[in-house]
Every structure is written in structure tokens, then in C-alpha cells.
Amino acid sequence: MGEVWLGKRMALGGAARTVAVKLLHTPDATAGTGGPSSQSPAGESFIKEAKLAMLLRHSTIVQVNDVGESQGVCFMEMEWVEGLDLARLNERLAESGKKMPLVVAAYVVGEILKALAYAHTLDVDGKRETIVHRDVTPQNVLISKSGEVKLTDFGIAFMTSDKTSSDLIKGKSRYMSPEHVRQVREPCIDIFGAGAMFHEMLDGRKFRYTAETDLDLFSMAFSGAVPPLSIELPAELEEVRSGLLASDLDQRFPSARAALGALRRWPGYRDASEELEELVREVGMVEAPVGATEFLTAILDFNQATGGTNQAVAPTEVFVNDVERSKTATGTVPRARNRNWVAVILLVLIGLGFAGFAVAALMNPGEPVELAEAVEPNPGLEPAPVPTPKVEPEPVPPTPKIEPEPVEPAPVEPVPPTPVVEPAPVEPTPVEPKVEPIGTTSAPVAKKTNVTLKASGYPWVKIRIGSKEHVLDRKSSPSKVVALKPGKHSVAFQIDEEEPWQERGKITVPAQADAVLDLRKPGTFVIE
């Protein structure tokens, strides 16, 4: 129902603090199309979440600093946690064939239990209140780059003293307890969720990984099924795991505080924030998005190879599939005609002096020739002037045509001293001046940029650039290279086949050899 952006809280003197800004995102959340979003059903739930979250002030819970409404849209300002969520950490460990060390897993679940113990026994104006989270899952546990563990997203939480009821079962069935399915409104459902995450960290596989469909997951949740653990645990940790996941409430820990007390009885339990910090950096921390804007347009200056000046490039068609070589617009370039070679051969055969050679060269300025492809301008021309083999065998064929022409420059004959052979090394000279103009007189080349598509923020994503779609899968095809013409391109993405496309405006592709287009959470395209 919402979007989360990176923002800055500005203060006096230019001081600023990085924050997360959650916006209500519903069809009736825009002013003028249904009134202020705070008056919509989604807006009421949004404000309810903010009220509950603002009551919670604990180091293991993401802080909500402010809630308000601007131009008809509700917003919530929250603490920004730079790092990644527990689900992503588990995925990356599994991809690398590793499991979370016992001491780190125990520390993480211990911090979660601290958060739940605080929320379940909250003191509000001298009155004991219980806030049940209802969605204690790896996606809602944030791990900072300094090894902090924080529970977040109280979007479907409720206070047990609130007598309002709902017919909807909210939460993720993979981590649900039997009581959750039966809509029991007690802390026991959060305790089971903490146990499911602990099991997942220890096992290295998703909790209830054997389920193939949502119906299977719901059935397992209803029965309280727990998959067998693939490793053997110390007795104290096994007591914690089984006490958190017991399907019988009489066997489950009565409170998060009781579970935390049992965890502390394990001799290996301690503050493992440093080990967790190293683990986060080892698997690769998720980078923060560049900014909180509706869409990100990255414009990079570039120097064109020939001119060396910054130039604007118009939007162009997007190329997909494999990287393609860029084509140029048709250009003109001077080319030496065959008569140039005839003149050179004439000088060699008759032994004209250097002056005669210069006159013959000046008599042939060259003709313009169209280039079909700029990728091979030099390869196509260099072989033509170099074919010296023609210079050696040609004395026989060209002689008849050559003799009539030299009749005119006959006055030069008095100069034929035998040193005429000296001009021979000068033969390459006519070739060089004709190659140089090729780069200067050809039309500007509209090259393409090899753009590597990545999606560091999502395990699977489909990116649409223009009218072309590209699928990135972290396991099979985490990146893809496409050739894009420099300029602006409209972009959109889809994180699930069944979800609608999320339009993100336009990005600007720079005119350079290579670039990276990275899709990061929360849906920001960044060009590097």
C-alpha cells in the first residue's frame, strides 16, 4: 500500500539527517481524486500504523519520527537503516553455499526477542499495553552495516486492547502459527514467527521449503508443521528452537522474555554484532538509492572522440538481445582515384623528378565516397593504398596509357639525373595525407554505449527500456549487456509477472564505451 524513499531531514545551518520516507500509495491517495488520503480506508490504516509505531522507542525497533499529510498524500518519516534485510542476507549466504554461524544466528534471534518483549509489554502513560506485530518475518528484520538488528513494518500490527476485529488473515503464511490462521490476537503468534526465522537461519533453507503452492503453505501453517533441521544443535539452542515453534501452546514459550532467558543459558550467547557486521560486508551490502525523487535521471558529460567537446545526443531506438555494433549516418570522405596510382607508376617507370611527381599529385584532388559503416572506415581504406604488389607488376599494362600523358610534361625531361630513384621512398607520402582527412571530414559518428543491466535490489526483475524487455534472474542471469544509443530512454520494471509495470520516467544514457544501469530498492534506476 505504500512506497519507501530515501530522504533528508534538513535543519538549521544546513545540517541534514538521512531518513526513510514512507508514502501512502493508493488510487484515492492523490488530492483531487478522492480527497485527502488520510480520509481513505488505506489512509486510516496508515495513520493507525504510525500511531502504534511512534509509541515504540527501542534500539531493536526502527523508529518512526513523524507522520503527516502533504498535498493530500500521507507520509511517514522513519529511521534509515543502511544495510539489508534478513531475507536478503539468508539468500546470499545460500547462494554462496554458506550457513550463518550459530553465534550470529543466536544473536539475531536474541535481538528480535528483545524487540518483541518490549512491544508485548509496553508502558503507555502508566498503563500496560500489548502490541502484536503479526508479520515477524525475515523481510521485516533489517541488518545494518554496523551489525545492528531492527524489527520494522508494524503495518498490520494491533493493540490487544483494541476490540475491533477483521475477517482477513494478514501476514505471510510461510511463517504463520496455527493460532495466527485461527486469528488469535495474542503475542504467541509473534513468538512462533521468531522461531521460524531462527530455524531458517540455522538450516540455511527457507522455512517450510517443501511447500510447492500457497495452499501447501497455508495447510502447513494450519497444522503447525515444522520441517526437520539439517544440523544438530547444542541442547540449549535446540530447547530455544523447539520452545519457539511448539504447535502446542502449553509447550511454547509463554513470552518473548522467557524465550530470551532460555537463549541466554547457552554458553555461546553473546553480542555478536561485529561478526554480523563482517558477514554483511562479506555477502555484499545493499547500496542506498541515490535520492527520493519520482524517478532518477542520470546525465553524464562526455567527450566525443573526434571533437573533444560535450554534445547533446537525441533519444534513439533501443537495441536488445546481444550487443550490436553501432552504425553511422552516411558521410563523405575524400578518396584517391585510380589515376593517383597511375601517376605514381608513371613517375617510377619514366624516372621523372620530384617536381614532376608533385605536379602529378596536385592534378588529382580526389572524389567524395559514401561510408556505409563507421566502424570500419580505416580498415576499408588502408588496404587500398597499401597494395604495393600492384606497383611492381604493373609496368607492362599501364605503359601504353602512360606514354601519351607524359608528352605534356616533356619539359621536365632535362631533370632526369639518375638520383631520380630518391623519390621512391616518398611513395608512402601521398598515402598519408589522404588517410588523415578521413577522420576530419567524415560525418559525426553516433556510437552506442554498451550498457550492463543489473538489479542489485531484487532477486528477479523484468526491465523494460523503450519497447524492449529484459529479464534478470540472480541465479541464472544476474546481468545483461545491451547496446543503447546515447540519450534519454523511458524505463519501467516488474518484480513479479503478475504485478503491474512500475513506470520510472526516463534515464539518460551517456555517450561512452561502457555504462552500468542498476535497479536498486526501492525501484530506483542508477546509471554509473
C-alpha positions in Angstrom: 0.0 0.0 0.0 3.0 2.3 0.1 6.4 3.2 -1.2 9.6 3.9 0.8 12.1 6.5 -0.4 15.4 7.8 0.9 15.1 11.4 2.1 16.9 14.1 4.1 15.6 16.0 7.1 17.0 19.5 6.8 17.9 21.5 9.9 19.3 24.9 10.8 22.6 25.8 9.3 22.4 23.3 6.5 22.6 20.3 8.9 20.8 17.2 7.5 19.9 13.7 8.5 19.2 10.8 6.2 15.7 9.3 6.8 13.3 6.9 5.2 10.0 8.4 3.9 7.1 6.1 3.5 4.3 7.4 1.2 0.8 6.0 1.1 0.2 4.8 -2.5 -3.4 4.1 -3.3 -5.8 5.1 -6.2 -7.5 7.6 -3.9 -4.4 8.9 -2.3 -4.0 12.0 -4.6 -5.6 15.3 -3.8 -8.5 15.9 -6.2 -9.2 12.3 -6.9 -11.0 11.2 -3.8 -10.0 13.7 -1.1 -7.1 13.6 1.3 -5.5 10.2 1.6 -5.9 10.3 5.4 -9.7 10.0 4.9 -9.5 6.9 2.8 -9.6 3.4 4.3 -5.9 2.9 3.4 -5.1 6.2 5.0 -6.8 5.3 8.2 -4.7 2.1 8.4 -1.6 4.1 7.5 -2.2 6.5 10.4 -3.0 3.6 12.7 0.3 2.1 11.9 2.1 5.4 12.6 0.4 5.8 15.9 1.4 2.4 17.1 5.0 2.7 15.8 5.5 6.1 17.3 4.8 4.5 20.8 7.8 2.2 20.3 11.2 3.6 21.3 13.7 0.8 21.5 17.1 0.2 19.9 15.9 -3.0 18.2 12.9 -1.4 16.5 13.0 1.0 13.6 12.0 4.4 14.9 9.1 6.4 13.4 9.8 10.2 13.9 6.9 11.9 12.2 3.7 11.3 10.3 1.8 13.9 8.3 -0.1 14.8 5.2 1.2 17.0 2.3 -0.9 17.9 -0.8 -3.4 15.2 0.0 -0.8 12.4 0.5 0.1 10.8 3.8 3.7 10.3 4.7 5.7 8.7 7.5 9.2 9.7 8.3 11.3 6.8 9.7 14.8 5.9 10.8 17.0 5.0 7.8 18.9 1.7 8.3 21.8 1.3 5.9 22.3 -2.4 5.2 19.9 -5.2 4.1 17.1 -7.3 5.4 17.5 -10.7 6.9 15.8 -12.4 3.9 18.4 -11.0 1.6 21.2 -12.0 3.9 19.9 -15.6 4.1 19.6 -15.7 0.3 23.1 -14.5 -0.3 24.5 -17.0 2.2 22.6 -19.8 0.5 23.9 -18.7 -3.0 27.4 -18.9 -1.7 26.9 -22.3 -0.1 27.3 -21.0 3.4 25.3 -21.1 6.6 25.0 -18.5 9.3 27.3 -19.2 12.3 25.5 -20.4 15.4 26.7 -17.4 17.5 25.4 -14.9 14.9 22.0 -16.7 14.5 21.6 -16.7 18.2 22.5 -13.0 18.4 20.0 -12.1 15.7 17.1 -14.0 17.2 18.0 -12.6 20.6 17.7 -9.0 19.3 14.3 -9.9 17.7 13.1 -11.4 21.0 14.2 -8.2 22.8 12.1 -6.1 20.4 9.1 -8.4 20.9 9.5 -8.4 24.7 9.4 -4.6 24.6 6.4 -4.4 22.3 4.4 -7.1 24.1 4.8 -5.3 27.5 4.6 -1.7 26.5 4.0 1.0 29.2 1.8 3.7 27.7 1.1 6.6 30.2 1.4 4.2 33.1 -0.8 1.5 31.5 0.4 -1.9 30.3 -0.4 -2.4 26.6 0.5 -5.2 24.2 1.3 -4.6 20.6 1.3 -7.7 18.4 3.3 -7.3 15.2 1.7 -10.2 13.2 4.3 -10.2 10.5 7.5 -11.3 12.2 9.4 -12.4 9.0 12.9 -12.1 7.6 11.7 -9.3 5.2 10.8 -7.2 8.2 14.1 -7.6 10.1 16.8 -5.1 9.0 20.5 -5.7 9.5 22.7 -2.6 9.4 26.2 -2.4 8.1 27.4 -2.0 11.7 25.7 -5.2 12.9 22.5 -3.8 14.4 19.3 -5.8 14.2 16.0 -3.9 13.9 12.4 -5.0 13.6 10.3 -2.9 11.3 6.9 -2.5 9.5 4.1 -2.5 12.0 1.7 -2.1 9.1 -0.7 -4.9 10.3 0.1 -4.7 14.0 -2.6 -4.2 16.5 -3.0 -3.4 20.2 -4.7 -6.2 22.1 -6.9 -3.7 23.9 -8.4 -2.7 20.5 -11.6 -4.6 20.2 -12.1 -4.0 16.5 -12.0 -7.2 14.5 -11.3 -8.2 10.9 -12.2 -11.2 8.8 -8.9 -11.0 7.0 -5.9 -13.2 7.8 -2.9 -10.9 7.3 0.7 -11.9 7.2 2.9 -14.4 5.4 1.7 -18.0 5.6 5.2 -19.4 5.4 5.9 -18.1 8.9 2.4 -18.4 10.4 1.5 -20.3 13.5 -1.8 -22.3 13.9 -3.1 -19.6 16.2 -2.4 -17.0 13.5 -4.5 -18.8 11.0 -7.3 -19.1 13.6 -6.9 -15.3 14.2 -5.8 -15.5 17.8 -4.8 -12.0 18.8 -2.1 -12.8 21.3 1.8 -12.5 21.4 2.2 -16.2 20.8 1.9 -15.7 17.1 4.9 -13.4 17.1 6.9 -15.9 19.2 6.3 -18.6 16.6 7.5 -16.2 13.8 10.7 -15.6 15.7 11.2 -19.4 15.9 10.6 -19.8 12.2 13.3 -17.2 11.4 15.7 -18.9 13.9 15.1 -22.3 12.2 15.7 -20.7 8.8 19.0 -19.1 9.8 20.2 -22.4 11.3 19.1 -24.6 8.4 20.2 -22.4 5.5 16.9 -23.1 3.7 13.6 -21.3 3.7 11.2 -22.3 6.4 8.7 -24.9 5.1 10.7 -25.1 1.9 8.9 -28.3 0.9 5.7 -26.4 0.2 5.1 -26.1 -3.6 2.0 -23.9 -3.5 0.4 -21.2 -1.4 -2.3 -23.8 -0.4 0.5 -26.1 0.8 1.9 -23.3 3.0 -1.5 -22.4 4.4 -2.1 -26.1 5.2 1.3 -26.4 7.0 0.6 -23.2 8.9 -2.8 -24.5 10.0 -1.3 -27.8 11.3 1.8 -26.1 12.7 4.1 -28.2 10.6 7.9 -27.6 11.2 10.4 -29.2 8.8 13.3 -31.2 10.3 16.5 -29.4 10.9 19.5 -30.4 8.8 22.1 -29.9 11.6 22.5 -30.9 15.2 22.3 -28.1 17.8 23.6 -27.7 21.3 21.0 -28.8 23.8 20.4 -25.2 24.9 19.8 -23.9 21.4 17.5 -26.9 20.5 15.5 -26.1 23.6 15.0 -22.5 22.3 14.2 -23.5 18.8 11.6 -26.2 19.8 10.2 -23.9 22.5 9.5 -21.1 20.0 8.0 -23.5 17.4 5.9 -25.8 19.5 2.4 -26.3 18.0 1.0 -26.9 21.5 0.7 -23.6 23.3 1.5 -25.3 26.6 4.9 -26.3 25.2 5.6 -23.0 23.5 7.4 -20.2 25.4 4.7 -18.1 27.2 6.5 -14.9 26.3 9.4 -13.4 24.4 11.2 -12.6 27.6 11.0 -16.2 28.7 12.5 -17.4 25.4 15.3 -14.8 25.7 16.1 -16.1 29.2 16.4 -19.6 27.8 18.7 -18.4 25.0 21.0 -16.7 27.4 21.6 -20.0 29.1 23.6 -21.2 26.1 27.3 -20.5 27.0 27.9 -19.3 23.4 25.3 -16.5 23.5 26.9 -13.0 23.4 26.9 -9.7 21.5 28.0 -10.9 18.0 27.4 -7.6 16.2 31.0 -7.4 15.0 30.7 -10.9 13.4 27.4 -9.9 11.9 28.9 -6.7 10.5 31.7 -8.7 8.8 29.1 -11.2 7.4 27.0 -8.3 5.9 30.1 -6.8 4.3 31.2 -10.2 3.1 28.0 -11.1 1.2 27.6 -7.6 -0.1 25.6 -4.8 1.5 22.7 -3.4 -0.5 23.6 0.2 -1.6 21.4 3.1 -0.7 19.4 4.6 -3.5 20.6 7.9 -4.9 17.7 10.1 -4.0 14.0 10.3 -3.2 12.6 11.6 -6.5 9.7 10.3 -8.6 12.3 8.9 -11.0 16.1 9.3 -11.3 17.7 10.8 -14.4 21.4 10.5 -14.5 23.1 12.9 -17.0 26.8 12.4 -17.6 29.1 14.7 -19.6 31.1 13.1 -22.3 33.7 13.9 -24.9 33.3 12.9 -28.5 36.3 11.1 -29.9 36.9 13.5 -32.8 35.8 16.9 -31.5 36.5 16.6 -27.8 33.5 18.8 -26.9 30.3 18.0 -25.0 27.4 17.4 -27.3 23.8 16.5 -26.8 22.5 13.3 -28.3 18.9 12.9 -29.3 16.9 9.9 -28.0 17.3 6.9 -30.2 15.9 3.4 -30.6 16.8 0.8 -28.1 18.7 -2.3 -29.2 18.1 -5.6 -27.3 19.5 -9.1 -27.4 23.2 -9.2 -27.9 25.5 -6.1 -28.1 25.3 -4.7 -31.6 27.9 -2.6 -33.4 26.8 1.0 -33.9 26.1 2.3 -37.4 26.8 5.9 -38.5 24.9 8.3 -40.7 26.1 8.4 -44.2 29.2 10.6 -44.5 31.6 11.8 -47.2 35.3 11.4 -47.2 37.9 12.2 -49.9 39.3 9.2 -51.7 42.3 9.0 -54.1 41.2 7.8 -57.6 42.9 5.2 -59.6 44.7 7.9 -61.6 46.8 8.7 -58.5 48.3 5.2 -58.7 48.8 5.6 -62.4 50.7 8.9 -61.8 52.9 7.2 -59.2 53.6 4.3 -61.6 54.3 6.8 -64.3 56.9 8.5 -62.2 58.6 5.2 -61.3 58.7 4.0 -64.9 59.8 7.1 -66.7 62.1 8.4 -63.9 60.5 11.8 -63.5 62.0 14.1 -60.9 60.5 15.1 -57.6 58.9 18.2 -59.2 57.1 16.1 -61.8 55.8 13.8 -59.0 54.4 16.8 -57.1 52.7 18.1 -60.2 51.0 14.8 -60.8 49.8 14.5 -57.2 48.3 18.0 -57.3 46.4 17.3 -60.5 44.2 14.7 -58.7 42.2 16.2 -55.8 40.0 13.1 -55.1 36.3 12.3 -55.1 33.8 12.0 -52.2 32.7 8.5 -51.3 29.9 7.4 -49.0 30.6 5.3 -46.0 28.1 2.6 -45.1 29.5 1.9 -41.7 31.8 4.0 -39.5 33.1 1.0 -37.5 35.4 0.1 -40.4 36.4 3.4 -42.1 40.2 2.8 -41.8 40.2 -0.9 -42.3 38.4 -0.3 -45.6 40.8 2.4 -46.8 44.2 1.4 -45.6 44.4 -1.8 -47.6 43.5 0.1 -50.8 46.5 2.5 -50.7 48.9 -0.2 -49.5 48.6 -2.7 -52.3 52.3 -2.2 -53.3 52.1 -5.5 -55.2 50.4 -3.6 -58.0 53.3 -1.2 -58.2 55.8 -3.9 -59.1 53.9 -5.9 -61.7 52.2 -3.0 -63.4 54.9 -1.8 -65.7 53.6 -3.9 -68.5 49.8 -3.0 -68.6 49.9 0.7 -67.8 52.8 1.6 -70.2 50.7 2.1 -73.3 48.4 4.6 -71.5 51.1 6.3 -69.6 53.2 7.3 -72.6 50.6 9.7 -74.1 50.2 11.6 -70.9 53.9 12.3 -70.2 54.1 14.0 -73.6 52.8 17.2 -72.0 55.2 17.3 -69.1 58.1 16.7 -71.5 59.8 19.9 -70.5 60.7 18.2 -67.3 62.8 15.6 -69.0 66.0 17.7 -68.7 65.9 17.0 -65.0 66.2 13.2 -65.1 69.5 12.7 -63.2 69.8 9.1 -62.0 69.2 10.2 -58.4 65.6 10.2 -59.5 65.4 7.0 -57.6 65.3 9.1 -54.4 61.6 9.9 -54.8 60.8 6.2 -54.4 60.8 6.4 -50.6 58.4 9.3 -50.9 55.8 6.9 -52.3 54.1 6.5 -48.9 53.8 10.2 -48.6 50.7 10.6 -50.9 49.0 7.8 -48.9 49.4 9.5 -45.5 47.8 12.9 -46.4 44.8 11.1 -47.9 44.2 9.0 -44.7 44.3 11.9 -42.4 41.3 13.7 -43.8 39.2 10.6 -43.3 38.8 11.4 -39.6 38.3 15.1 -40.0 35.8 15.2 -42.8 33.6 12.2 -42.0 30.2 12.9 -40.5 29.9 12.7 -36.7 29.6 9.2 -35.5 26.6 8.3 -33.4 28.1 5.5 -31.4 26.3 3.2 -28.9 27.0 2.6 -25.3 27.4 -0.9 -24.0 25.1 -0.8 -21.0 25.2 -3.6 -18.4 21.8 -4.1 -16.8 21.8 -5.1 -13.2 19.2 -5.4 -10.4 21.1 -5.4 -7.1 17.9 -4.6 -5.3 15.8 -7.6 -6.5 16.3 -11.4 -6.9 14.1 -11.4 -10.1 13.1 -8.5 -12.2 11.9 -7.6 -15.7 13.2 -4.3 -17.0 11.6 -2.5 -20.0 13.7 0.0 -21.9 11.6 1.7 -24.6 9.6 -1.2 -26.0 12.1 -3.9 -25.3 12.0 -6.1 -22.2 15.0 -7.8 -20.4 14.7 -10.4 -17.7 17.3 -10.6 -14.9 17.5 -13.5 -12.5 20.1 -13.5 -9.7 20.6 -17.3 -10.1 20.7 -17.8 -13.9 21.3 -14.4 -15.5 22.1 -11.7 -12.9 23.2 -9.2 -15.6 22.8 -8.5 -19.3 24.6 -6.2 -21.7 22.6 -4.2 -24.3 23.7 -1.6 -26.8 21.9 1.7 -26.3 22.3 4.9 -28.3 23.2 7.8 -26.1 20.2 9.9 -25.0 17.0 9.5 -23.0 15.1 6.3 -22.7 11.9 5.5 -20.9 12.2 2.8 -18.3 9.9 0.6 -16.2 10.3 -2.6 -14.2 8.3 -5.5 -12.9 9.3 -7.6 -9.9 6.6 -10.2 -10.5 4.9 -11.5 -13.6 1.5 -10.9 -12.1 2.2 -7.4 -10.8 1.7 -4.3 -13.0 4.6 -2.4 -14.6 6.1 0.3 -12.5 6.9 3.3 -14.7 10.1 5.2 -13.7 10.2 8.0 -16.3 13.4 8.3 -18.3 17.1 7.7 -17.8 19.8 9.3 -19.8 22.5 7.0 -21.4 25.9 8.7 -21.7 28.0 8.6 -24.8 30.9 6.4 -23.7 32.2 2.9 -24.2 30.5 1.2 -21.3 28.0 2.1 -18.5 26.0 0.2 -15.9 22.3 0.6 -15.4 21.4 -0.7 -11.9 17.9 -1.1 -10.5 18.1 -0.7 -6.7 15.5 -0.7 -4.0 13.0 1.0 -3.7 12.8 1.0 -7.5 15.5 3.5 -8.4 17.5 3.2 -11.7 21.1 4.4 -11.3 23.5 4.9 -14.2 27.2 4.6 -13.5 
